[in-house]
């Protein structure tokens, strides 16, 4: 579409998320599935002042603690794996619900809703969960298959090589091929990502099932190649710049603390304590800012879909409060 108004969509998306700040919460939820939610401060308190070559003695209390871990290692591993699975399930659920809530909230706001209620948006998004989750699984399938094939080839080659140098050299020679495969995968995943973005909106806004939504997403993408790619570039640049600005305080906090710690030859842990405290205070702020960025991007994509699929009268698709 040659007359697609990017400025109007980007401006309207900001107006919606600024007026309906509850969408920020859904932006935070939608960002749960993305890596980078936590800022880890590496820097253990290594650097003992002992100059001798003898290893430091382990205190009796720590020795008993290590023995307890060793005796219950299997139980600890099972508990950790179970905990990881629970966290993963909750994270995926909240991430998908967050994205659905952003699509529905944007559509309702564009349809004239005076206010958005968190409980209604959350509960109204649940019926769409399995369709959106299935869509995300299909999108991740190509990457999963390629990674599994490469892992099987590498592990199988190493297992059968028996230390043979020729086989190892051949395995090393496959690395450039694998890198090339991943490079080729990048544009493929970009196209799939754009198609699936339209499919997500089709599921929520047009009440479609997964496979018809993918077909619909492809049709919308193919018919509006220019606007969708340009919108992806614009939002990508905005997201990169905004995320970079959010990360700047992390460097301001971490670098001076680490320099001070190393200047003191690791004798004073106060800089590390201060760094940890500042990071703990900043992380919620970073989550909020990242949630706003996510809400803005998802709102812009939803408006883009609505404009592209309703060109004749520009009438928005209205999502009823209790759509299921």
C-alpha positions as CSV (number, residue, x, y, z in Angstrom):
1,X,0.0,0.0,0.0
2,X,1.5,3.2,-1.2
3,X,-0.6,5.5,1.0
4,X,0.1,3.7,4.3
5,X,0.6,6.4,6.9
6,X,3.5,5.4,9.2
7,X,3.5,8.6,11.2
8,X,-0.2,8.2,12.0
9,X,0.3,4.6,13.2
10,X,3.3,5.4,15.3
11,X,1.7,8.4,16.8
12,X,-1.5,6.6,17.5
13,X,0.3,3.7,19.2
14,X,2.0,6.1,21.6
15,X,-1.3,7.9,22.3
16,X,-3.0,4.6,23.2
17,X,-0.3,3.2,25.5
18,X,0.1,6.6,27.2
19,X,-3.7,7.0,27.8
20,X,-4.1,3.3,28.8
21,X,-1.1,2.7,31.0
22,X,-2.4,-0.7,32.1
23,X,-1.0,-1.8,28.8
24,X,2.5,-1.2,30.3
25,X,1.8,-4.2,32.6
26,X,0.9,-6.4,29.7
27,X,4.1,-5.2,28.0
28,X,6.1,-6.4,31.1
29,X,4.3,-9.7,30.9
30,X,4.9,-10.0,27.2
31,X,8.6,-9.4,27.8
32,X,8.8,-12.4,30.3
33,X,9.6,-14.8,27.5
34,X,12.5,-12.8,26.3
35,X,16.0,-13.2,27.6
36,X,17.7,-10.3,29.4
37,X,15.1,-9.9,32.1
38,X,17.8,-9.9,34.8
39,X,21.1,-8.2,35.2
40,X,23.6,-10.4,36.7
41,X,26.5,-8.8,38.5
42,X,29.4,-11.2,38.0
43,X,32.2,-10.6,40.3
44,X,32.5,-13.0,43.0
45,X,34.6,-12.1,45.9
46,X,37.7,-13.9,44.5
47,X,41.0,-12.3,45.4
48,X,42.0,-13.5,48.8
49,X,44.8,-11.6,50.5
50,X,46.7,-14.8,51.1
51,X,49.9,-14.8,49.1
52,X,50.9,-18.4,49.9
53,X,50.5,-21.3,47.6
54,X,48.5,-23.3,50.1
55,X,44.7,-23.5,49.3
56,X,42.6,-21.9,52.0
57,X,41.1,-24.2,54.6
58,X,37.4,-24.8,54.2
59,X,35.5,-23.9,57.4
60,X,33.8,-26.9,59.2
61,X,30.3,-25.4,58.7
62,X,30.8,-25.1,54.9
63,X,32.3,-28.6,54.8
64,X,29.2,-30.0,56.4
65,X,27.1,-28.0,54.0
66,X,29.0,-29.4,51.0
67,X,28.6,-32.9,52.4
68,X,24.9,-32.5,52.8
69,X,24.6,-31.4,49.2
70,X,26.7,-34.4,48.0
71,X,24.5,-36.8,50.0
72,X,21.3,-35.3,48.6
73,X,22.5,-34.5,45.1
74,X,19.9,-36.5,43.3
75,X,17.0,-34.9,45.2
76,X,18.5,-31.4,44.7
77,X,18.8,-32.0,41.0
78,X,15.2,-33.2,40.7
79,X,13.9,-30.2,42.7
80,X,15.9,-27.8,40.6
81,X,14.7,-29.3,37.4
82,X,11.1,-29.3,38.6
83,X,11.5,-25.7,39.7
84,X,12.9,-24.7,36.3
85,X,10.0,-26.4,34.6
86,X,7.4,-24.6,36.8
87,X,9.2,-21.2,36.2
88,X,9.3,-21.9,32.4
89,X,5.6,-22.8,32.2
90,X,4.6,-19.7,34.2
91,X,6.9,-17.5,32.1
92,X,5.5,-18.8,28.8
93,X,1.9,-18.4,30.0
94,X,2.4,-14.8,31.2
95,X,4.4,-13.9,28.0
96,X,1.7,-15.2,25.7
97,X,-1.1,-13.7,27.7
98,X,0.8,-10.4,27.8
99,X,1.0,-10.3,24.0
100,X,-2.7,-11.2,23.6
101,X,-3.7,-8.5,26.1
102,X,-1.7,-5.9,24.2
103,X,-3.4,-6.8,20.9
104,X,-6.9,-6.9,22.5
105,X,-6.3,-3.7,24.5
106,X,-5.0,-1.8,21.4
107,X,-8.0,-2.9,19.4
108,X,-10.5,-1.9,22.2
109,X,-8.8,1.5,22.6
110,X,-8.9,2.1,18.9
111,X,-12.5,1.0,18.9
112,X,-13.3,3.8,21.3
113,X,-13.0,2.2,24.8
114,X,-12.8,4.9,27.4
115,X,-10.8,2.7,29.8
116,X,-9.2,-0.7,29.9
117,X,-9.5,-3.0,32.9
118,X,-6.6,-5.4,33.8
119,X,-8.9,-8.2,35.0
120,X,-11.1,-8.1,31.9
121,X,-8.1,-8.0,29.5
122,X,-6.3,-10.8,31.3
123,X,-9.3,-13.2,31.6
124,X,-10.5,-12.3,28.0
125,X,-7.0,-13.2,26.7
126,X,-7.0,-16.7,28.2
127,X,-9.2,-18.3,25.5
128,X,-6.6,-17.4,22.9
129,X,-3.7,-18.9,24.8
130,X,-3.4,-22.3,23.1
131,X,-3.7,-20.9,19.6
132,X,-1.0,-18.3,20.2
133,X,1.2,-20.9,22.0
134,X,0.8,-23.3,19.1
135,X,1.7,-20.5,16.7
136,X,4.9,-19.8,18.6
137,X,5.8,-23.5,18.6
138,X,5.4,-23.7,14.8
139,X,7.6,-20.6,14.4
140,X,10.4,-22.0,16.6
141,X,10.2,-25.4,14.9
142,X,12.7,-24.6,12.0
143,X,15.4,-23.4,14.5
144,X,14.8,-26.3,16.8
145,X,15.2,-28.8,13.9
146,X,18.4,-27.3,12.6
147,X,19.9,-27.0,16.0
148,X,19.1,-30.6,16.8
149,X,20.5,-31.9,13.5
150,X,23.7,-30.0,14.0
151,X,23.9,-31.2,17.6
152,X,23.3,-34.9,16.6
153,X,25.9,-34.6,13.8
154,X,28.5,-33.0,16.1
155,X,28.0,-35.4,19.0
156,X,27.8,-38.4,16.7
157,X,31.0,-37.4,14.9
158,X,32.9,-36.9,18.1
159,X,31.6,-40.2,19.6
160,X,32.6,-42.2,16.5
161,X,35.9,-40.4,15.8
162,X,37.7,-42.2,18.7
163,X,40.2,-39.4,18.9
164,X,41.1,-39.8,15.2
165,X,42.7,-36.5,14.0
166,X,41.3,-36.8,10.5
167,X,37.7,-37.1,11.8
168,X,38.2,-34.2,14.2
169,X,39.6,-32.0,11.4
170,X,36.6,-33.0,9.3
171,X,34.3,-32.0,12.1
172,X,36.1,-28.7,12.4
173,X,35.6,-28.2,8.7
174,X,31.9,-28.4,9.1
175,X,31.8,-25.4,11.4
176,X,31.8,-22.8,8.5
177,X,29.0,-24.8,6.9
178,X,27.0,-24.6,10.1
179,X,27.7,-20.9,10.4
180,X,26.5,-20.5,6.8
181,X,23.3,-22.4,7.6
182,X,22.6,-20.0,10.4
183,X,23.3,-17.0,8.2
184,X,20.8,-18.3,5.7
185,X,18.3,-18.9,8.5
186,X,18.3,-15.2,9.5
187,X,16.4,-13.9,6.5
188,X,14.1,-16.9,6.5
189,X,13.3,-16.3,10.2
190,X,12.8,-12.6,9.5
191,X,10.1,-13.4,6.9
192,X,8.5,-16.0,9.1
193,X,8.5,-13.6,12.0
194,X,6.7,-11.0,9.9
195,X,4.1,-13.5,8.6
196,X,3.5,-14.9,12.1
197,X,3.1,-11.3,13.5
198,X,0.2,-10.9,11.2
199,X,-1.1,-14.4,12.1
200,X,-1.1,-13.4,15.8
201,X,-3.3,-10.5,15.0
202,X,-5.5,-12.7,12.9
203,X,-6.0,-15.1,15.7
204,X,-7.1,-12.4,18.2
205,X,-8.8,-9.9,16.0
206,X,-10.4,-12.2,13.5
207,X,-11.0,-15.2,15.7
208,X,-9.0,-17.6,13.5
209,X,-7.5,-21.0,14.3
210,X,-3.7,-21.5,13.9
211,X,-3.5,-22.8,10.3
212,X,-6.0,-20.4,8.8
213,X,-4.3,-17.6,10.7
214,X,-0.9,-18.5,9.2
215,X,-2.5,-18.4,5.7
216,X,-4.1,-15.1,6.5
217,X,-0.7,-13.8,7.8
218,X,1.0,-14.8,4.6
219,X,-1.7,-13.1,2.5
220,X,-1.4,-9.9,4.4
221,X,2.4,-10.0,4.3
222,X,2.5,-10.7,0.6
223,X,0.0,-8.0,-0.3
224,X,1.7,-5.4,1.9
225,X,5.4,-6.3,1.7
226,X,6.8,-2.8,1.7
227,X,4.8,-1.3,4.6
228,X,5.4,-4.4,6.8
229,X,9.1,-4.6,6.2
230,X,9.6,-0.8,6.6
231,X,7.5,-0.9,9.8
232,X,9.7,-3.7,11.1
233,X,12.8,-1.7,10.4
234,X,11.4,1.4,12.1
235,X,10.3,-0.4,15.2
236,X,13.5,-2.4,15.3
237,X,15.6,0.9,15.3
238,X,13.3,2.4,17.9
239,X,13.6,-0.7,20.1
240,X,17.3,-0.9,19.7
241,X,17.9,2.8,20.6
242,X,15.5,2.6,23.6
243,X,17.0,-0.6,24.9
244,X,20.5,0.9,24.6
245,X,19.4,3.9,26.6
246,X,18.0,1.6,29.3
247,X,21.3,-0.3,29.5
248,X,23.4,2.9,29.9
249,X,22.7,3.2,33.7
250,X,23.9,-0.4,34.1
251,X,27.3,0.5,32.7
252,X,27.3,3.7,34.9
253,X,26.6,1.5,38.0
254,X,28.9,-1.5,37.2
255,X,32.1,0.0,35.7
256,X,32.9,2.5,38.5
257,X,32.2,-0.2,41.1
258,X,34.4,-2.8,39.4
259,X,37.2,-0.3,38.9
260,X,37.1,0.7,42.6
261,X,37.0,-2.9,43.6
262,X,40.0,-3.8,41.5
263,X,41.9,-0.7,42.6
264,X,41.6,-1.9,46.1
265,X,42.9,-5.3,45.1
266,X,39.7,-7.0,46.2
267,X,40.2,-6.1,49.8
268,X,37.1,-4.0,50.1
269,X,33.8,-5.4,49.1
270,X,31.8,-2.2,49.7
271,X,31.8,-1.2,46.0
272,X,30.3,-4.6,45.1
273,X,27.7,-4.2,47.8
274,X,26.8,-0.7,46.5
275,X,26.7,-2.0,42.9
276,X,24.3,-4.8,43.9
277,X,22.1,-2.4,45.8
278,X,21.9,0.0,42.9
279,X,21.2,-2.8,40.4
280,X,18.4,-4.1,42.6
281,X,16.9,-0.6,42.7
282,X,17.3,-0.1,38.9
283,X,16.0,-3.5,37.7
284,X,12.3,-2.8,38.4
285,X,12.7,0.6,36.6
286,X,14.3,-1.3,33.6
287,X,11.5,-3.8,33.6
288,X,9.0,-1.0,33.5
289,X,10.8,0.9,30.7
290,X,11.2,-2.3,28.7
291,X,7.5,-3.0,29.2
292,X,6.6,0.4,27.8
293,X,8.8,-0.4,24.7
294,X,7.1,-3.8,24.2
295,X,3.7,-2.3,24.6
296,X,4.4,0.4,22.1
297,X,5.8,-2.1,19.5
298,X,2.9,-4.5,19.9
299,X,0.4,-1.6,19.7
300,X,2.0,-0.3,16.5
301,X,1.9,-3.8,15.0
302,X,-1.7,-4.3,15.9
303,X,-2.6,-0.9,14.4
304,X,-0.6,-1.7,11.3
305,X,-2.6,-4.9,10.8
306,X,-5.9,-3.1,11.4
307,X,-4.9,-0.4,8.8
308,X,-3.7,-2.9,6.2
309,X,-6.7,-5.2,6.5
310,X,-9.3,-2.4,6.6
311,X,-8.1,-0.2,3.8
312,X,-11.5,0.6,2.4
313,X,-12.9,2.5,5.3
314,X,-10.1,2.3,7.9
315,X,-12.7,1.0,10.4
316,X,-11.0,-0.7,13.3
317,X,-11.7,-4.2,14.3
318,X,-13.4,-4.1,17.6
319,X,-12.7,-6.8,20.1
320,X,-15.6,-7.3,22.4
321,X,-14.9,-7.3,26.2
322,X,-15.5,-11.0,26.6
323,X,-14.4,-12.5,23.3
324,X,-13.6,-16.1,23.4
